[in-house]
Amino acid sequence: MPLALDNLRVGRIYRMINFGESRTLKVLERINSSNYRVLDMDTLEHYEFEELIRWGRGADYDLDEIDRS
């Protein structure tokens, strides 16, 4: 079961799967209650989380925290 967006924490790393794409994201900043500025750990590009789910959530949508300790 994916995490709810309001459970994301600044500084933590998450793996998001949506429409067959897997991304490893680090949350940099909370913009508002449902949007975050994130860093794609693979490409080092900055996104707003809403850009990644703009076209909806696929049947394979999943969002989980990665334990990097």
N, C-alpha and C positions, 0 to 999 in steps of 0.2 A: 504494500500500500504506500503510495507516494506521500511525502510530507506536504503539509499545507504551506502555502507561501508565507503566512504570518509566523511560521516556525523557523524561518531561515535566520541565521545570525551572522553579523558582520565578522569577517575574519575566518570564517569556516569554509571548508571545501565540500562541494556536492557533486554528484554525478546525476546528470539529467539525460534520460532517454525519451525521445519523441520522434515519431514518424521514422523510426529506424536509425536515427542519428544519435550517437552518444557523445556527450560533452562533459568535461570536467571543469567546473566553475568555482571560482573563489568570490565570495560576496565582499565587495569593497565598501559599499555605502547603501543605506536605506533611503530611497528617494521619497516614498510615501508608503501607505499601509500595504500596497500590493505590488510595488515595483522596487527593484534594486539595481544598482550599478554592479556589474559582475566582470570578472576577468576570466577569459577562456584560457585555461592552463596549458592547452595544446598549441594554440595559435598566438597567444598573448594579446588578443584583441579585446577591447572593452565593448560591452554591450549593456543595454538595459534589459532586464529579464523579460519585460513585456514584448521586446522585439523577438525573443526566442519562442514565445508561445502565441504570437499575434495571429497565426493562422489556425489556432485551435490546439487541442490536445488529442493526439492519436490514441488508438486502442492500446499501444505499447507504452504510453506515457508513464514515466517513473521518475521520482526525485528522492534521492537518499544522500545522507551525509556520509562522507568518507572519513574514516578515522585515520588521521595522519600522525598519531603519537608514537 
